[in-house]
Amino acid sequence: MEKPEKDFPKGATCGQSAKISQIAPLAESDLAQLTALEASGLSPWSSKQLSQELGLAHGWHFGYRKQQTDPLCGYIFGTLVTDQAEIRKIAVAPECRRQGVASRLLAEALVMLTAKKTSYCFLEVRESNQSAIGLYRKAGFTVSGKRKNYYDHPKENAIIMEKSLEKH
Ligand SMILES: CC(C)(COP(=O)(O)OP(=O)(O)OC[C@H]1O[C@@H](n2cnc3c(N)ncnc32)[C@H](O)[C@@H]1OP(=O)(O)O)[C@@H](O)C(=O)NCCC(=O)NCCS
């Protein structure tokens, strides 16, 4: 797998140092911030849903903070079942966007999944969400399918994207 770190903005860190100071698994204590951040987006998860996702036996998640004690800037949620991973949610606070936060969260998740011998990672995204599609393409995901009228409020097709994590 290519090293996603090479695409990070100048001065950004990842891997071990990011894990210590900036990127870390989410906790129940993050629930209020997560709920507030979700409320401003499309297809928001409720506090109850977020709590359930935090507690999933086959789930994984990371949050990003500029400094360890700062508020959350962004977060990613996913699952890993046998060797197949799904990215279920990635979001960045509006004031933190276009600074490489989502790229770093995604890179951290892919490093973790690769270490767990995951074969491939997939996700669904709204067809009109060019920001997210651009993010995933940049990380090496490709379009593998479409689900018609998959989303509600507003009704929209989902694009399925995937990335192999096997070393070739
Ligand atoms: C999609 C989202 C997570 C991107 O977060 P971000 O931290 O701003 O993304 P990054 O800064 O890491 O950007 C990485 C790449 O994504 C693409 N991208 C991100 N925002 C974009 C935008 N507004 N317009 C076009 N491309 C965009 C670009 O390819 C970008 O690379 P570049 O900066 O070299 O051009 C963020 O816009 C967001 O939270 N949106 C609302 C929630 C959402 O749609 N989540 C995805 C579906 S679950």
The ligand as an SDF file (V2000), in Angstrom:
LIG
                    3D

 48 50  0  0  0  0  0  0  0  0999 V2000
  -15.6150   15.6960    3.2220 C   0  0  0  0  0  0  0  0  0  0  0  0
  -14.8660   16.2520    4.4420 C   0  0  0  0  0  0  0  0  0  0  0  0
  -14.7860   15.1570    5.4970 C   0  0  0  0  0  0  0  0  0  0  0  0
  -13.4280   16.6430    3.9800 C   0  0  0  0  0  0  0  0  0  0  0  0
  -12.6930   17.0420    5.1390 O   0  0  0  0  0  0  0  0  0  0  0  0
  -11.3810   17.9830    5.0360 P   0  0  0  0  0  0  0  0  0  0  0  0
  -10.6330   17.8500    6.3110 O   0  0  0  0  0  0  0  0  0  0  0  0
  -11.7810   19.3260    4.6060 O   0  0  0  0  0  0  0  0  0  0  0  0
  -10.5940   17.2700    3.8360 O   0  0  0  0  0  0  0  0  0  0  0  0
   -9.0400   17.4300    3.5020 P   0  0  0  0  0  0  0  0  0  0  0  0
   -8.5900   18.8050    3.8410 O   0  0  0  0  0  0  0  0  0  0  0  0
   -8.2950   16.2960    4.0900 O   0  0  0  0  0  0  0  0  0  0  0  0
   -9.0820   17.2980    1.9240 O   0  0  0  0  0  0  0  0  0  0  0  0
   -8.6130   16.1490    1.2350 C   0  0  0  0  0  0  0  0  0  0  0  0
   -9.0990   16.1890   -0.2040 C   0  0  0  0  0  0  0  0  0  0  0  0
  -10.5190   16.0750   -0.2510 O   0  0  0  0  0  0  0  0  0  0  0  0
  -11.0210   16.8650   -1.3580 C   0  0  0  0  0  0  0  0  0  0  0  0
  -11.8240   17.9670   -0.8300 N   0  0  0  0  0  0  0  0  0  0  0  0
  -12.0450   18.2640    0.4660 C   0  0  0  0  0  0  0  0  0  0  0  0
  -12.8720   19.3230    0.5650 N   0  0  0  0  0  0  0  0  0  0  0  0
  -13.1880   19.6850   -0.6950 C   0  0  0  0  0  0  0  0  0  0  0  0
  -14.0110   20.7010   -1.2480 C   0  0  0  0  0  0  0  0  0  0  0  0
  -14.6820   21.5750   -0.4720 N   0  0  0  0  0  0  0  0  0  0  0  0
  -14.1040   20.7860   -2.5910 N   0  0  0  0  0  0  0  0  0  0  0  0
  -13.4590   19.9210   -3.3900 C   0  0  0  0  0  0  0  0  0  0  0  0
  -12.6410   18.9270   -2.9350 N   0  0  0  0  0  0  0  0  0  0  0  0
  -12.5260   18.8170   -1.6040 C   0  0  0  0  0  0  0  0  0  0  0  0
   -9.8010   17.3990   -2.0760 C   0  0  0  0  0  0  0  0  0  0  0  0
   -9.4040   16.4200   -3.0300 O   0  0  0  0  0  0  0  0  0  0  0  0
   -8.7950   17.4650   -0.9330 C   0  0  0  0  0  0  0  0  0  0  0  0
   -7.4660   17.4520   -1.4040 O   0  0  0  0  0  0  0  0  0  0  0  0
   -6.7290   18.8760   -1.7010 P   0  0  0  0  0  0  0  0  0  0  0  0
   -6.8650   19.7060   -0.4610 O   0  0  0  0  0  0  0  0  0  0  0  0
   -5.3300   18.4710   -2.0120 O   0  0  0  0  0  0  0  0  0  0  0  0
   -7.4760   19.4660   -2.8570 O   0  0  0  0  0  0  0  0  0  0  0  0
  -15.5450   17.5320    4.9990 C   0  0  0  0  0  0  0  0  0  0  0  0
  -15.7960   18.4180    3.9320 O   0  0  0  0  0  0  0  0  0  0  0  0
  -16.8340   17.2640    5.7550 C   0  0  0  0  0  0  0  0  0  0  0  0
  -16.8280   17.0180    6.9580 O   0  0  0  0  0  0  0  0  0  0  0  0
  -17.9740   17.2960    5.0350 N   0  0  0  0  0  0  0  0  0  0  0  0
  -19.2730   17.0300    5.6930 C   0  0  0  0  0  0  0  0  0  0  0  0
  -19.4260   15.5680    6.0840 C   0  0  0  0  0  0  0  0  0  0  0  0
  -19.2680   14.6550    4.8940 C   0  0  0  0  0  0  0  0  0  0  0  0
  -19.7080   14.9460    3.7910 O   0  0  0  0  0  0  0  0  0  0  0  0
  -18.6290   13.4740    5.1100 N   0  0  0  0  0  0  0  0  0  0  0  0
  -18.3940   12.4740    4.0810 C   0  0  0  0  0  0  0  0  0  0  0  0
  -19.5390   11.5340    3.9180 C   0  0  0  0  0  0  0  0  0  0  0  0
  -19.8040   10.4740    5.3070 S   0  0  0  0  0  0  0  0  0  0  0  0
  1  2  1  0
  2  3  1  0
  2  4  1  0
  2 36  1  0
  4  5  1  0
  5  6  1  0
  6  7  2  0
  6  8  1  0
  6  9  1  0
  9 10  1  0
 10 11  2  0
 10 12  1  0
 10 13  1  0
 13 14  1  0
 14 15  1  0
 15 16  1  0
 15 30  1  0
 16 17  1  0
 17 18  1  0
 17 28  1  0
 18 19  1  0
 18 27  1  0
 19 20  2  0
 20 21  1  0
 21 22  1  0
 21 27  2  0
 22 23  1  0
 22 24  2  0
 24 25  1  0
 25 26  2  0
 26 27  1  0
 28 29  1  0
 28 30  1  0
 30 31  1  0
 31 32  1  0
 32 33  2  0
 32 34  1  0
 32 35  1  0
 36 37  1  0
 36 38  1  0
 38 39  2  0
 38 40  1  0
 40 41  1  0
 41 42  1  0
 42 43  1  0
 43 44  2  0
 43 45  1  0
 45 46  1  0
 46 47  1  0
 47 48  1  0
M  END
$$$$
